Amino acid sequence: MTWFYAFDLFGVAVFAITGALMAGRKSMDLFGVLVIALVTALGGGTLRDAILDNHPVSWIRNEWYIVVAVLAALGTIAWVRFTRPIPELGLLVADAFGLAVFTVIGTQVAMQQDVPVSAAVIMGLMTGVAGGVMRDIICNEIPLIFHKEIYATACIAGSLVYIVLHALPTPPGVDVTISMLAVLGIRLAAIRWHLQLPRFHLLDRDRHD
């Protein structure tokens, strides 16, 4: 098992956990939990591969992606059932880890297809956030990407860090590690200190209805 494959499976497991936790907050049954976990864990990568014409998509080529997602979801159910509920902060932190892993992996996969830098960044962003957006929409929640706190910006920053480091003569794995830490650090800082980008306010006097 290569480190790239191991990181990919780790991201699947973490996002499946966030999906299971969200489904648990909505009091879904076992089938609902598994569906939300799979959508969250595999949605972003599936959309990326479809756009890049990278067929068949990862979970069709390798059934371990589905196995890992299902096991992570079932493990989350067992953990919550026999220990204690995981607080909302735990959901946000787990989501941040998955975001970091999938953003960098998505960027890397796109670069292997020789796409322009802008497209690689978009693919990294899509891989990181699409599964979570699907999860939140299905669960009737406002997607985290649309919250005030920095979310998508962390993906874009991490993707750009990876692209720059990948072009430099860095030791193997350093570019991936630093890029993931960049996404994770920015996202956790946003959660901790409620960091946000400037917002656009349309005042009544600016409206011309």
N, C-alpha and C positions, 0 to 999 in steps of 0.2 A: 504493500500500500504506500503510495507516494504521499508526501506532505500536502500536495495540492488536493488530492482526493480526500485525505483526512480532514482538511479544513472545510471542504465542501460538505462532507457528511456532518461535521460539527455544526455548520450553519443550518443544515436541514433540521438537525435535532433541536437546536435552540429556537428556530422559528416555529417548529411544531409545538414546542412547549408554550410559546406565546399564544399560539392558536388555541391550544387546549385550555389555557388559563382564561382566555377571552370567552370561549364557549362555556366554561364553568361559571363565569360571572353571569352568563345569560341562562343558566340552569338548563342547558341542552342535555339530551340523552347521549348514550355512548356513541351511536352512529353520528350524531351531530358533532360531537367532539372530534371524532376521527376525520370527518369531512373538513371541518374548519382547520384542523391541524395540517392536513394534506394541502389544502388550498394555500395556507400561509407559507408552508415550507417549500412548495414546488411551483407556486404561481409565478413568481418573478423570473425564475430560470426558464420556465416553459415559454413565457412571453418573449424573453430574450432570444432563445433558440429559434422560435418561430420567425421572428423578425430577421435574424441573421441567416435564416435558411439552414440552420444547423440541425439536420434531421438524421435519425430520430432524436427526440429530446432526451435529456439525461435519464429521466426515470423510466423511459421505455427501453433504453439501451441497458440499463442496470437496475434491477429490481431492489437493490439494497437501499436506494433512496426512499422508496415507499416503506420498506421494512424499518429503516431507522426512524422515519417520521411516525409510523404507527407505534413503535416501541416507546418513543419519547412521549407521545401523547398518553399511552397507557401508564407509563411510569409517573407522569404528572398526576393522573387521576389517583393512582395508588398513594402518591406522596401526600396529596391534599386530603385524601380520605382518612389516612391513618396518622397523620401528623397534625398540621394546622394549615389553614388557608394561606396562600401566598398573597401578600399585600399588593396594591397597585404599583408601588415602587418597584417591587420585584418583577412585575410584568414589563415595566419601562426599561429596567436594567437588562433583562433578558433580551428584549427587543433591540437594545443598543448593540449587544454582542452579535446578534444575527445580522443586524444592519451592517456592521463593520465587515464581517466575513463575506457576505453576499455582494457588497459593493465592490470590493477588491477582486473577487472571483469573476464577477460580471465584466469588469474592466479588462481583466486579463484574457478572458474568453474572446471578447470583442477584438482586442489587439491581435490575437492569434489569427483572426479573420482579415487582418490588414485593412481595417476600416480607418477613416480619419479620426483624429484625436477627439473632435467634438462628438462623433458617434460613439466612441469608446466611453466617454464620460456619460453620455445618455444611457448607454447599455448598463454601465455600472450603477447608475441611479435607478434605473428600471428594475434591475435584479434585486437591489436592496429594498425598494419600497413597494413594488407592485403586489407582492404577496400579502403584505400588511394592509395595503389599501383594500384589496379584495376581502380580507378578513374583517376589517372594520365595517365595510359597506354591508356585507352579509349579516353582521351582528348589529346593524343599525346604529353604528357609532360614527362620529366624525373622524375620518382617517387622521392618524398622527401627522402625516405629511402636511396637513392643512392647519395644524395647531400653530399657536403663536411662537412656541419655542423652536429653536433651530433643529431641523431634522434633515430635509433634503440638502441643505447647505453642507451638512457634515459629509454626506455622500459625495457631493461634487468635490469638496476639498480633498477627501481621501483618494478619490479617483485621480485627481490631478497630481497628488503626491506620488501615487504609484507610477503614473506615466513618466514623470520626471526622473524618479529613482531608477526605473527600468531602463531608461536611456543612458544611465551612468554605469560605470564599472563597479557596481556594488556586489558583495558576496551573495551567493544564492540564498534566497529566502529573506534577505534583509529588506528588499523593496516591499514585499508582501507584509512582513511584520510591522514595519514602520507605518505603512499605509493603513493597515487595520487599526493600529493604535491611534492614528490621527482621527479616523472616523469615531472610534470609541471615545477618545478623550473629548472631542468637541461635543458629541451627543451627551455624555455624562455631565459635562460642564453646563450644558444648556439645561439639563434636568435639575442639577444642583442649585444653580444660581438664576434660573428662569431667564436665560439669555434669549434674546429674540432680535430679529431684523427690524428695521424701521417699518412702520405700517403706513399704508396709504389711507387717509381719511377724506372722504368726499363730504364736504360740509354742505349744509342746506343752501348757502349762498352761492355755491359752485354748481349747483344743479340747474339745468335748464329744461325742465319738463314742460 
